[in-house]
Amino acid sequence: SDFELIEHIGFLKLAAFLEKRLQEKFLENLPQIRRQVVEKSKSKNRELQDVEVFLKQTNIEEVKKRLEECTSDFVATIRKVLEGSASDTAMLSGQTLEEEMLDFAQKYPNCEPLDYPEEMKPFVLNHKYKLQGGSQYKRMMFEFELALRSKDIGKLSDEFLVNARGLNANMNAAVTWKSAINTVMKKMTEVTLSKDVSTIACRAEYIGSRIFTITMSLLGDQNHKLLEAFPFARDHLSKVYHAFVHDRVKL
C-alpha cells in the first residue's frame, strides 16, 4: 500500500539504509582486512629488523666519511663538466643545437623557443657540435644574444624621455638623463624580452639538470656503489642540487 511505501522514502530513511549496508559490507570484509593488516605489520617488522641488522654491522662514522668524500668528488667532477675538462664524454652525452631543442621541447612543452630570425640559426656558435656542460651553456647564451640583437624595442619620443626625468627620492634634485634613459630602456626591454627571458630561464634549468646527470655518470665505481647502497644520499644530493639551480634561475 501507499503507507508501506512512505515508510521507505526520505533522506533519513536513505541514510539509515546506507549505514546499515556499510556495516554489513564491513563485517563481510573484516577477515580479509585483518589479514592485510597482519601481513603489512609483518612486512614492516621485517624491514625494521633488516635496518637494525644493517646498523649493527655498519660503521656509521666510516659511512659518513665516505659520503663526504663522495660529495667532494661530485663537486670536483661538476667543476670539470663546467670547465670542459670532461669533454671526452661529449660524444656520448653531448647535444647538437637541434638535438637540444628537440629534447627541450619534450621536457618543457609550454616554453617557446628563443625568438630570432630563422636565417640567423646557422650562425649560432657551435650549433653543429655535440656540447655539454659549460660549453652548452655558453652556446645558449650566444643564442640569447642573437635574440637580443634581433629585437626592435621601438622609437622613443622626446616627450616620453622628458616625462621620464623627474625628481629624485629626496625631491631636491632632478634625476640625471643617464638614469632616466636607463629606466626607460629597462622598462621597454622588459616588455619586449619578457618571453625570451622566460625561455632562457627554462633552458638554463634544462642544461643544469643535464649537468647533474652527466656528473653522476662520471663518478667512479666506488661512488656509484656507495650511492646505490644509500639511495637516500643520492636523492638528497639531487634535491639540493636542483633546488640550487632552480633558485639561481629565478634570480
C-alpha positions as CSV (number, residue, x, y, z in Angstrom):
1,S,0.0,0.0,0.0
2,D,1.0,3.7,-0.2
3,F,1.5,3.8,3.6
4,E,4.0,1.0,3.4
5,L,5.9,2.7,0.6
6,I,6.1,6.0,2.5
7,E,8.0,4.3,5.3
8,H,10.9,3.8,2.9
9,I,11.0,7.3,1.5
10,G,13.1,10.3,2.7
11,F,16.7,11.3,3.4
12,L,16.7,9.9,6.9
13,K,15.4,6.5,5.7
14,L,18.1,6.5,3.0
15,A,20.8,7.4,5.4
16,A,19.8,4.6,7.8
17,F,19.7,2.1,4.9
18,L,23.2,3.1,3.6
19,E,24.6,3.0,7.2
20,K,23.2,-0.5,7.6
21,R,24.6,-1.7,4.3
22,L,28.1,-0.2,5.0
23,Q,28.2,-2.0,8.3
24,E,27.2,-5.3,6.7
25,K,29.8,-4.9,4.0
26,F,32.5,-4.0,6.5
27,L,31.6,-7.1,8.6
28,E,31.8,-9.3,5.5
29,N,35.2,-8.0,4.6
30,L,36.6,-7.8,8.1
31,P,38.5,-11.1,7.9
32,Q,40.2,-10.0,4.7
33,I,41.1,-6.6,6.1
34,R,42.5,-8.2,9.2
35,R,44.7,-10.5,7.1
36,Q,46.0,-7.5,5.1
37,V,46.8,-5.5,8.3
38,V,48.7,-8.5,9.8
39,E,50.7,-9.1,6.6
40,K,51.6,-5.4,6.4
41,S,52.6,-5.4,10.0
42,K,54.9,-8.4,9.4
43,S,56.4,-6.8,6.4
44,K,57.2,-3.6,8.3
45,N,58.6,-5.6,11.2
46,R,60.9,-7.4,8.7
47,E,62.1,-4.1,7.3
48,L,62.7,-2.8,10.8
49,Q,64.7,-5.9,11.6
50,D,66.8,-5.5,8.4
51,V,67.6,-1.9,9.3
52,E,68.6,-2.9,12.9
53,V,70.9,-5.6,11.5
54,F,72.4,-3.2,9.0
55,L,73.1,-0.6,11.7
56,K,74.8,-3.2,13.9
57,Q,77.0,-4.3,11.0
58,T,77.8,-0.8,9.7
59,N,80.4,1.6,10.9
60,I,78.4,4.8,10.8
61,E,81.4,7.1,11.0
62,E,83.0,5.3,8.1
63,V,79.9,5.6,6.0
64,K,79.7,9.3,6.9
65,K,83.3,9.8,5.9
66,R,82.8,8.0,2.5
67,L,79.6,10.0,1.8
68,E,81.5,13.3,2.5
69,E,84.3,12.1,0.1
70,C,81.6,11.2,-2.5
71,T,80.2,14.7,-2.2
72,S,83.6,16.2,-2.7
73,D,84.1,14.1,-5.8
74,F,80.7,15.2,-7.1
75,V,81.7,18.9,-6.7
76,A,85.1,18.3,-8.4
77,T,83.5,16.4,-11.2
78,I,80.8,19.0,-11.8
79,R,83.5,21.6,-12.0
80,K,85.2,19.6,-14.8
81,V,82.0,19.3,-16.7
82,L,81.5,23.1,-16.4
83,E,85.1,23.9,-17.4
84,G,85.2,21.5,-20.2
85,S,87.9,19.1,-19.0
86,A,85.4,16.3,-19.2
87,S,84.9,16.8,-22.9
88,D,85.9,13.2,-23.7
89,T,82.3,12.3,-22.8
90,A,80.8,14.8,-25.2
91,M,80.2,12.3,-28.0
92,L,78.2,10.2,-25.6
93,S,76.2,12.8,-23.7
94,G,76.6,16.0,-25.7
95,Q,73.9,17.5,-27.9
96,T,73.9,19.5,-31.1
97,L,71.6,22.5,-31.0
98,E,69.0,20.7,-33.0
99,E,69.1,17.7,-30.6
100,E,69.0,20.0,-27.6
101,M,65.9,21.9,-28.9
102,L,64.0,18.6,-29.7
103,D,64.7,17.2,-26.2
104,F,64.0,20.6,-24.5
105,A,60.6,20.9,-26.3
106,Q,59.6,17.5,-24.9
107,K,60.6,18.3,-21.3
108,Y,59.3,21.9,-21.4
109,P,56.3,21.8,-23.8
110,N,54.9,25.1,-22.5
111,C,58.2,27.0,-23.1
112,E,58.6,28.6,-26.6
113,P,62.0,28.7,-28.3
114,L,64.1,31.8,-28.4
115,D,62.7,34.4,-30.8
116,Y,65.2,35.3,-33.5
117,P,65.1,35.0,-37.4
118,E,65.5,31.5,-38.8
119,E,68.2,32.6,-41.1
120,M,70.4,33.5,-38.1
121,K,70.4,30.0,-36.7
122,P,73.3,28.8,-38.8
123,F,75.4,31.5,-37.1
124,V,74.8,30.2,-33.6
125,L,78.1,29.3,-32.0
126,N,79.0,25.6,-32.5
127,H,75.4,24.7,-33.4
128,K,76.5,21.6,-35.3
129,Y,78.7,20.2,-32.5
130,K,77.7,17.9,-29.6
131,L,78.2,20.1,-26.5
132,Q,77.6,19.6,-22.8
133,G,78.1,21.4,-19.5
134,G,79.7,24.8,-19.6
135,S,80.1,24.7,-23.4
136,Q,76.4,24.0,-23.9
137,Y,75.5,26.8,-21.6
138,K,77.8,29.2,-23.5
139,R,76.1,28.3,-26.7
140,M,72.7,29.0,-25.2
141,M,73.9,32.5,-24.1
142,F,75.2,33.2,-27.6
143,E,71.7,32.3,-28.9
144,F,70.2,34.7,-26.3
145,E,72.5,37.4,-27.6
146,L,71.2,36.8,-31.1
147,A,67.7,37.1,-29.9
148,L,68.6,40.4,-28.1
149,R,70.2,41.9,-31.2
150,S,67.3,41.0,-33.5
151,K,64.7,42.8,-31.4
152,D,63.3,46.2,-32.2
153,I,62.2,47.9,-28.9
154,G,60.6,50.8,-30.8
155,K,61.3,54.5,-31.0
156,L,61.4,56.9,-28.1
157,S,59.8,60.3,-28.5
158,D,61.4,63.4,-26.9
159,E,58.2,63.9,-24.9
160,F,58.4,60.4,-23.5
161,L,62.0,60.9,-22.4
162,V,61.3,64.4,-20.8
163,N,58.5,62.9,-18.8
164,A,60.8,60.1,-17.6
165,R,63.1,62.7,-16.0
166,G,61.6,63.8,-12.7
167,L,62.9,64.4,-9.2
168,N,64.9,62.0,-7.1
169,A,63.5,60.4,-4.0
170,N,64.6,63.3,-1.8
171,M,62.8,65.8,-4.1
172,N,65.8,68.1,-4.0
173,A,67.4,67.4,-7.4
174,A,66.4,66.2,-10.9
175,V,67.1,62.7,-12.0
176,T,70.1,62.6,-14.3
177,W,69.5,62.0,-18.0
178,K,71.6,58.8,-17.8
179,S,69.4,57.4,-15.0
180,A,66.2,58.4,-16.8
181,I,67.3,56.7,-20.1
182,N,68.4,53.6,-18.2
183,T,65.0,53.4,-16.5
184,V,63.1,53.9,-19.8
185,M,65.2,51.3,-21.6
186,K,64.9,48.8,-18.8
187,K,61.1,49.1,-18.9
188,M,60.9,48.8,-22.7
189,T,63.2,45.8,-22.9
190,E,61.3,44.1,-20.0
191,V,58.2,44.2,-22.2
192,T,60.0,43.3,-25.4
193,L,62.1,40.5,-24.0
194,S,59.8,39.0,-21.4
195,K,59.1,35.9,-23.4
196,D,62.8,35.3,-24.2
197,V,63.9,35.8,-20.6
198,S,61.3,33.2,-19.5
199,T,62.7,30.9,-22.2
200,I,66.3,31.4,-21.3
201,A,65.4,30.6,-17.6
202,C,63.9,27.3,-18.7
203,R,66.8,26.5,-20.9
204,A,69.3,27.2,-18.1
205,E,67.3,24.9,-15.8
206,Y,67.3,22.2,-18.5
207,I,71.1,22.4,-19.1
208,G,71.6,22.5,-15.3
209,S,69.6,19.2,-15.0
210,R,71.7,17.6,-17.7
211,I,74.9,18.7,-16.0
212,F,73.8,16.7,-12.9
213,T,73.0,13.6,-14.9
214,I,76.4,13.8,-16.7
215,T,78.3,14.4,-13.5
216,M,76.6,11.4,-11.8
217,S,77.6,9.2,-14.8
218,L,81.3,10.3,-14.4
219,L,81.6,9.4,-10.7
220,G,83.9,6.4,-10.0
221,D,82.6,2.9,-9.4
222,Q,83.1,3.2,-5.7
223,N,80.9,6.2,-5.5
224,H,78.3,4.5,-7.6
225,K,78.2,1.5,-5.3
226,L,78.0,3.8,-2.3
227,L,75.1,5.7,-3.7
228,E,73.3,2.5,-4.6
229,A,73.7,1.3,-1.1
230,F,72.5,4.6,0.3
231,P,69.8,5.8,-2.2
232,F,68.7,8.5,0.3
233,A,72.1,10.1,-0.1
234,R,71.7,10.3,-3.9
235,D,68.1,11.6,-3.5
236,H,69.3,14.3,-1.1
237,L,72.2,15.3,-3.4
238,S,69.8,15.6,-6.3
239,K,67.3,17.6,-4.3
240,V,69.9,20.1,-3.0
241,Y,71.5,20.5,-6.5
242,H,68.2,21.0,-8.4
243,A,66.9,23.4,-5.7
244,F,70.1,25.4,-6.1
245,V,69.8,25.5,-9.9
246,H,66.1,26.5,-9.6
247,D,66.9,29.3,-7.2
248,R,69.7,30.6,-9.4
249,V,67.3,30.6,-12.4
250,K,64.7,32.5,-10.6
251,L,67.2,35.3,-9.8
